[in-house]
Amino acid sequence: MSQPNSIIEEIKTHLYKVLDCESIDIIDETAMHTSHASYTPGKYHIRIIIHSASMRSISRVAAHRTIYAALDQWLPHLLHAVAIECK
């Protein structure tokens, strides 16, 4: 399995390719969740902060659906939780 930083970079590169956005920040929050009962080693908790006029122009639900669809190849086998902020 890839290291977390390489997974994050892979996801970030992919999102830049498939989404119309000015910038993307991805924060690995996995370490904050290791004590949770639902924690599964090898699955990541990430926060995506995306600056995108196109995402701001659609509903929050539609923006989240678009981003989740772009993450499909990592869900659910590598990503346990994804928090999304569109700015």
N, CA, C and O atoms as a GROMACS GRO file, in nm:
protein
  348
    1MET      N    1   0.084  -0.117   0.000
    1MET     CA    2   0.000   0.000   0.000
    1MET      C    3   0.089   0.124   0.000
    1MET      O    4   0.196   0.123   0.060
    2SER      N    5   0.045   0.229  -0.067
    2SER     CA    6   0.120   0.353  -0.073
    2SER      C    7   0.124   0.421   0.063
    2SER      O    8   0.038   0.397   0.148
    3GLN      N    9   0.223   0.505   0.082
    3GLN     CA   10   0.231   0.586   0.202
    3GLN      C   11   0.124   0.695   0.195
    3GLN      O   12   0.085   0.736   0.085
    4PRO      N   13   0.076   0.742   0.312
    4PRO     CA   14  -0.031   0.843   0.311
    4PRO      C   15  -0.001   0.965   0.226
    4PRO      O   16  -0.088   1.011   0.153
    5ASN      N   17   0.120   1.019   0.232
    5ASN     CA   18   0.151   1.138   0.154
    5ASN      C   19   0.140   1.112   0.005
    5ASN      O   20   0.093   1.198  -0.069
    6SER      N   21   0.182   0.995  -0.040
    6SER     CA   22   0.171   0.965  -0.182
    6SER      C   23   0.026   0.944  -0.223
    6SER      O   24  -0.012   0.977  -0.336
    7ILE      N   25  -0.056   0.891  -0.135
    7ILE     CA   26  -0.198   0.877  -0.164
    7ILE      C   27  -0.262   1.014  -0.176
    7ILE      O   28  -0.340   1.039  -0.268
    8ILE      N   29  -0.228   1.102  -0.085
    8ILE     CA   30  -0.283   1.237  -0.089
    8ILE      C   31  -0.241   1.308  -0.216
    8ILE      O   32  -0.322   1.374  -0.280
    9GLU      N   33  -0.115   1.295  -0.253
    9GLU     CA   34  -0.067   1.358  -0.376
    9GLU      C   35  -0.135   1.298  -0.499
    9GLU      O   36  -0.168   1.370  -0.594
   10GLU      N   37  -0.156   1.169  -0.498
   10GLU     CA   38  -0.225   1.101  -0.608
   10GLU      C   39  -0.369   1.153  -0.621
   10GLU      O   40  -0.416   1.181  -0.732
   11ILE      N   41  -0.438   1.164  -0.509
   11ILE     CA   42  -0.575   1.215  -0.508
   11ILE      C   43  -0.578   1.360  -0.555
   11ILE      O   44  -0.662   1.397  -0.637
   12LYS      N   45  -0.487   1.440  -0.504
   12LYS     CA   46  -0.481   1.582  -0.540
   12LYS      C   47  -0.457   1.599  -0.691
   12LYS      O   48  -0.525   1.678  -0.756
   13THR      N   49  -0.363   1.526  -0.745
   13THR     CA   50  -0.333   1.532  -0.888
   13THR      C   51  -0.457   1.493  -0.969
   13THR      O   52  -0.490   1.558  -1.068
   14HIS      N   53  -0.524   1.387  -0.927
   14HIS     CA   54  -0.644   1.341  -0.997
   14HIS      C   55  -0.754   1.447  -0.992
   14HIS      O   56  -0.818   1.475  -1.094
   15LEU      N   57  -0.776   1.506  -0.875
   15LEU     CA   58  -0.882   1.607  -0.863
   15LEU      C   59  -0.853   1.728  -0.951
   15LEU      O   60  -0.944   1.784  -1.011
   16TYR      N   61  -0.727   1.769  -0.958
   16TYR     CA   62  -0.692   1.880  -1.047
   16TYR      C   63  -0.723   1.844  -1.193
   16TYR      O   64  -0.764   1.932  -1.270
   17LYS      N   65  -0.706   1.719  -1.231
   17LYS     CA   66  -0.732   1.677  -1.369
   17LYS      C   67  -0.881   1.676  -1.402
   17LYS      O   68  -0.920   1.711  -1.513
   18VAL      N   69  -0.963   1.634  -1.306
   18VAL     CA   70  -1.105   1.612  -1.338
   18VAL      C   71  -1.199   1.723  -1.292
   18VAL      O   72  -1.314   1.727  -1.334
   19LEU      N   73  -1.152   1.814  -1.207
   19LEU     CA   74  -1.237   1.921  -1.158
   19LEU      C   75  -1.183   2.056  -1.204
   19LEU      O   76  -1.062   2.074  -1.220
   20ASP      N   77  -1.272   2.148  -1.225
   20ASP     CA   78  -1.234   2.285  -1.260
   20ASP      C   79  -1.216   2.362  -1.129
   20ASP      O   80  -1.313   2.402  -1.065
   21CYS      N   81  -1.091   2.382  -1.089
   21CYS     CA   82  -1.066   2.446  -0.960
   21CYS      C   83  -0.939   2.530  -0.964
   21CYS      O   84  -0.847   2.505  -1.042
   22GLU      N   85  -0.937   2.629  -0.877
   22GLU     CA   86  -0.820   2.716  -0.867
   22GLU      C   87  -0.713   2.653  -0.776
   22GLU      O   88  -0.594   2.658  -0.807
   23SER      N   89  -0.757   2.594  -0.666
   23SER     CA   90  -0.661   2.529  -0.575
   23SER      C   91  -0.730   2.420  -0.495
   23SER      O   92  -0.852   2.421  -0.474
   24ILE      N   93  -0.647   2.326  -0.451
   24ILE     CA   94  -0.696   2.214  -0.370
   24ILE      C   95  -0.594   2.192  -0.258
   24ILE      O   96  -0.474   2.183  -0.283
   25ASP      N   97  -0.644   2.184  -0.136
   25ASP     CA   98  -0.562   2.144  -0.022
   25ASP      C   99  -0.623   2.016   0.034
   25ASP      O  100  -0.744   2.008   0.052
   26ILE      N  101  -0.540   1.918   0.061
   26ILE     CA  102  -0.588   1.794   0.122
   26ILE      C  103  -0.509   1.773   0.250
   26ILE      O  104  -0.386   1.770   0.249
   27ILE      N  105  -0.581   1.759   0.359
   27ILE     CA  106  -0.520   1.741   0.490
   27ILE      C  107  -0.550   1.600   0.539
   27ILE      O  108  -0.665   1.558   0.543
   28ASP      N  109  -0.445   1.529   0.577
   28ASP     CA  110  -0.461   1.394   0.631
   28ASP      C  111  -0.494   1.407   0.780
   28ASP      O  112  -0.408   1.447   0.859
   29GLU      N  113  -0.616   1.373   0.817
   29GLU     CA  114  -0.661   1.382   0.956
   29GLU      C  115  -0.671   1.244   1.021
   29GLU      O  116  -0.733   1.229   1.126
   30THR      N  117  -0.610   1.146   0.961
   30THR     CA  118  -0.619   1.009   1.010
   30THR      C  119  -0.574   0.997   1.155
   30THR      O  120  -0.640   0.930   1.234
   31ALA      N  121  -0.464   1.060   1.190
   31ALA     CA  122  -0.409   1.047   1.325
   31ALA      C  123  -0.507   1.094   1.433
   31ALA      O  124  -0.501   1.048   1.546
   32MET      N  125  -0.596   1.184   1.397
   32MET     CA  126  -0.694   1.234   1.494
   32MET      C  127  -0.805   1.132   1.522
   32MET      O  128  -0.884   1.151   1.615
   33HIS      N  129  -0.811   1.025   1.444
   33HIS     CA  130  -0.922   0.930   1.455
   33HIS      C  131  -0.878   0.790   1.498
   33HIS      O  132  -0.962   0.699   1.503
   34THR      N  133  -0.752   0.770   1.528
   34THR     CA  134  -0.704   0.635   1.559
   34THR      C  135  -0.766   0.576   1.686
   34THR      O  136  -0.768   0.454   1.702
   35SER      N  137  -0.816   0.660   1.775
   35SER     CA  138  -0.876   0.608   1.898
   35SER      C  139  -1.026   0.580   1.884
   35SER      O  140  -1.089   0.530   1.977
   36HIS      N  141  -1.083   0.611   1.769
   36HIS     CA  142  -1.226   0.587   1.748
   36HIS      C  143  -1.255   0.438   1.727
   36HIS      O  144  -1.173   0.365   1.671
   37ALA      N  145  -1.370   0.396   1.772
   37ALA     CA  146  -1.408   0.255   1.759
   37ALA      C  147  -1.415   0.211   1.613
   37ALA      O  148  -1.388   0.095   1.583
   38SER      N  149  -1.452   0.302   1.523
   38SER     CA  150  -1.466   0.265   1.382
   38SER      C  151  -1.335   0.280   1.303
   38SER      O  152  -1.334   0.258   1.182
   39TYR      N  153  -1.226   0.316   1.370
   39TYR     CA  154  -1.098   0.332   1.301
   39TYR      C  155  -1.053   0.199   1.241
   39TYR      O  156  -1.056   0.096   1.308
   40THR      N  157  -1.010   0.203   1.116
   40THR     CA  158  -0.959   0.086   1.047
   40THR      C  159  -0.820   0.120   0.996
   40THR      O  160  -0.805   0.208   0.911
   41PRO      N  161  -0.716   0.051   1.046
   41PRO     CA  162  -0.581   0.078   0.996
   41PRO      C  163  -0.575   0.063   0.844
   41PRO      O  164  -0.633  -0.029   0.786
   42GLY      N  165  -0.504   0.155   0.780
   42GLY     CA  166  -0.491   0.151   0.636
   42GLY      C  167  -0.595   0.232   0.561
   42GLY      O  168  -0.585   0.250   0.440
   43LYS      N  169  -0.696   0.282   0.633
   43LYS     CA  170  -0.796   0.368   0.572
   43LYS      C  171  -0.778   0.509   0.627
   43LYS      O  172  -0.750   0.527   0.746
   44TYR      N  173  -0.794   0.606   0.541
   44TYR     CA  174  -0.761   0.743   0.576
   44TYR      C  175  -0.883   0.831   0.596
   44TYR      O  176  -0.988   0.811   0.535
   45HIS      N  177  -0.864   0.930   0.683
   45HIS     CA  178  -0.960   1.037   0.704
   45HIS      C  179  -0.894   1.161   0.643
   45HIS      O  180  -0.786   1.201   0.687
   46ILE      N  181  -0.958   1.221   0.545
   46ILE     CA  182  -0.898   1.339   0.483
   46ILE      C  183  -0.997   1.454   0.480
   46ILE      O  184  -1.119   1.434   0.482
   47ARG      N  185  -0.944   1.574   0.475
   47ARG     CA  186  -1.022   1.696   0.457
   47ARG      C  187  -0.977   1.758   0.326
   47ARG      O  188  -0.857   1.782   0.306
   48ILE      N  189  -1.072   1.785   0.237
   48ILE     CA  190  -1.043   1.848   0.110
   48ILE      C  191  -1.098   1.990   0.114
   48ILE      O  192  -1.217   2.011   0.138
   49ILE      N  193  -1.010   2.086   0.089
   49ILE     CA  194  -1.051   2.225   0.079
   49ILE      C  195  -1.027   2.265  -0.066
   49ILE      O  196  -0.914   2.272  -0.113
   50ILE      N  197  -1.136   2.291  -0.135
   50ILE     CA  198  -1.127   2.318  -0.278
   50ILE      C  199  -1.178   2.459  -0.308
   50ILE      O  200  -1.289   2.496  -0.267
   51HIS      N  201  -1.098   2.536  -0.378
   51HIS     CA  202  -1.136   2.669  -0.423
   51HIS      C  203  -1.176   2.656  -0.570
   51HIS      O  204  -1.092   2.629  -0.656
   52SER      N  205  -1.304   2.675  -0.596
   52SER     CA  206  -1.353   2.653  -0.731
   52SER      C  207  -1.479   2.734  -0.756
   52SER      O  208  -1.580   2.718  -0.688
   53ALA      N  209  -1.472   2.822  -0.854
   53ALA     CA  210  -1.590   2.899  -0.892
   53ALA      C  211  -1.702   2.807  -0.941
   53ALA      O  212  -1.819   2.830  -0.913
   54SER      N  213  -1.665   2.702  -1.014
   54SER     CA  214  -1.767   2.610  -1.065
   54SER      C  215  -1.836   2.534  -0.953
   54SER      O  216  -1.956   2.506  -0.962
   55MET      N  217  -1.763   2.498  -0.847
   55MET     CA  218  -1.825   2.428  -0.734
   55MET      C  219  -1.913   2.524  -0.653
   55MET      O  220  -2.015   2.483  -0.598
   56ARG      N  221  -1.874   2.650  -0.646
   56ARG     CA  222  -1.955   2.750  -0.574
   56ARG      C  223  -2.082   2.784  -0.650
   56ARG      O  224  -2.180   2.831  -0.591
   57SER      N  225  -2.082   2.762  -0.781
   57SER     CA  226  -2.197   2.799  -0.863
   57SER      C  227  -2.308   2.693  -0.861
   57SER      O  228  -2.417   2.717  -0.913
   58ILE      N  229  -2.281   2.577  -0.801
   58ILE     CA  230  -2.383   2.472  -0.792
   58ILE      C  231  -2.416   2.450  -0.645
   58ILE      O  232  -2.347   2.502  -0.557
   59SER      N  233  -2.519   2.374  -0.618
   59SER     CA  234  -2.558   2.350  -0.479
   59SER      C  235  -2.448   2.273  -0.406
   59SER      O  236  -2.366   2.205  -0.467
   60ARG      N  237  -2.449   2.285  -0.276
   60ARG     CA  238  -2.350   2.213  -0.193
   60ARG      C  239  -2.360   2.062  -0.216
   60ARG      O  240  -2.258   1.994  -0.227
   61VAL      N  241  -2.481   2.011  -0.223
   61VAL     CA  242  -2.501   1.868  -0.245
   61VAL      C  243  -2.444   1.826  -0.380
   61VAL      O  244  -2.377   1.723  -0.390
   62ALA      N  245  -2.469   1.905  -0.483
   62ALA     CA  246  -2.418   1.872  -0.616
   62ALA      C  247  -2.265   1.878  -0.619
   62ALA      O  248  -2.201   1.794  -0.682
   63ALA      N  249  -2.207   1.977  -0.551
   63ALA     CA  250  -2.061   1.987  -0.545
   63ALA      C  251  -2.002   1.866  -0.475
   63ALA      O  252  -1.903   1.809  -0.522
   64HIS      N  253  -2.061   1.826  -0.363
   64HIS     CA  254  -2.011   1.710  -0.289
   64HIS      C  255  -2.026   1.583  -0.371
   64HIS      O  256  -1.936   1.499  -0.370
   65ARG      N  257  -2.136   1.568  -0.441
   65ARG     CA  258  -2.156   1.450  -0.526
   65ARG      C  259  -2.050   1.444  -0.636
   65ARG      O  260  -1.998   1.337  -0.668
   66THR      N  261  -2.019   1.559  -0.694
   66THR     CA  262  -1.918   1.566  -0.799
   66THR      C  263  -1.781   1.524  -0.745
   66THR      O  264  -1.709   1.448  -0.809
   67ILE      N  265  -1.747   1.574  -0.628
   67ILE     CA  266  -1.617   1.542  -0.568
   67ILE      C  267  -1.612   1.395  -0.527
   67ILE      O  268  -1.512   1.327  -0.552
   68TYR      N  269  -1.719   1.345  -0.465
   68TYR     CA  270  -1.721   1.203  -0.428
   68TYR      C  271  -1.711   1.113  -0.552
   68TYR      O  272  -1.644   1.010  -0.548
   69ALA      N  273  -1.775   1.152  -0.661
   69ALA     CA  274  -1.765   1.073  -0.784
   69ALA      C  275  -1.621   1.070  -0.833
   69ALA      O  276  -1.574   0.968  -0.883
   70ALA      N  277  -1.550   1.182  -0.819
   70ALA     CA  278  -1.410   1.188  -0.860
   70ALA      C  279  -1.320   1.103  -0.770
   70ALA      O  280  -1.212   1.062  -0.812
   71LEU      N  281  -1.365   1.077  -0.648
   71LEU     CA  282  -1.287   0.997  -0.552
   71LEU      C  283  -1.322   0.848  -0.557
   71LEU      O  284  -1.268   0.769  -0.479
   72ASP      N  285  -1.409   0.810  -0.646
   72ASP     CA  286  -1.463   0.674  -0.651
   72ASP      C  287  -1.358   0.564  -0.645
   72ASP      O  288  -1.380   0.462  -0.579
   73GLN      N  289  -1.244   0.582  -0.711
   73GLN     CA  290  -1.144   0.474  -0.713
   73GLN      C  291  -1.076   0.452  -0.577
   73GLN      O  292  -1.012   0.349  -0.556
   74TRP      N  293  -1.089   0.548  -0.486
   74TRP     CA  294  -1.030   0.534  -0.352
   74TRP      C  295  -1.133   0.498  -0.246
   74TRP      O  296  -1.098   0.458  -0.135
   75LEU      N  297  -1.260   0.511  -0.281
   75LEU     CA  298  -1.368   0.479  -0.186
   75LEU      C  299  -1.417   0.338  -0.210
   75LEU      O  300  -1.431   0.303  -0.327
   76PRO      N  301  -1.445   0.257  -0.116
   76PRO     CA  302  -1.419   0.275   0.026
   76PRO      C  303  -1.290   0.207   0.073
   76PRO      O  304  -1.262   0.206   0.192
   77HIS      N  305  -1.212   0.151  -0.019
   77HIS     CA  306  -1.099   0.068   0.024
   77HIS      C  307  -0.982   0.147   0.084
   77HIS      O  308  -0.907   0.089   0.163
   78LEU      N  309  -0.963   0.275   0.052
   78LEU     CA  310  -0.854   0.353   0.111
   78LEU      C  311  -0.901   0.473   0.192
   78LEU      O  312  -0.830   0.520   0.281
   79LEU      N  313  -1.018   0.523   0.160
   79LEU     CA  314  -1.070   0.639   0.232
   79LEU      C  315  -1.186   0.597   0.320
   79LEU      O  316  -1.285   0.541   0.273
   80HIS      N  317  -1.174   0.625   0.448
   80HIS     CA  318  -1.282   0.595   0.541
   80HIS      C  319  -1.375   0.714   0.556
   80HIS      O  320  -1.497   0.699   0.562
   81ALA      N  321  -1.316   0.834   0.561
   81ALA     CA  322  -1.396   0.955   0.579
   81ALA      C  323  -1.337   1.069   0.498
   81ALA      O  324  -1.215   1.085   0.490
   82VAL      N  325  -1.426   1.147   0.439
   82VAL     CA  326  -1.383   1.263   0.360
   82VAL      C  327  -1.469   1.382   0.403
   82VAL      O  328  -1.592   1.379   0.393
   83ALA      N  329  -1.403   1.487   0.449
   83ALA     CA  330  -1.470   1.614   0.478
   83ALA      C  331  -1.439   1.706   0.361
   83ALA      O  332  -1.325   1.713   0.314
   84ILE      N  333  -1.541   1.777   0.314
   84ILE     CA  334  -1.523   1.862   0.197
   84ILE      C  335  -1.564   2.005   0.230
   84ILE      O  336  -1.671   2.029   0.286
   85GLU      N  337  -1.478   2.098   0.194
   85GLU     CA  338  -1.509   2.241   0.205
   85GLU      C  339  -1.490   2.302   0.066
   85GLU      O  340  -1.381   2.295   0.009
   86CYS      N  341  -1.594   2.362   0.014
   86CYS     CA  342  -1.584   2.433  -0.115
   86CYS      C  343  -1.584   2.582  -0.086
   86CYS      O  344  -1.674   2.634  -0.020
   87LYS      N  345  -1.483   2.648  -0.137
   87LYS     CA  346  -1.471   2.794  -0.114
   87LYS      C  347  -1.459   2.866  -0.245
   87LYS      O  348  -1.448   2.989  -0.246
   0.00000   0.00000   0.00000
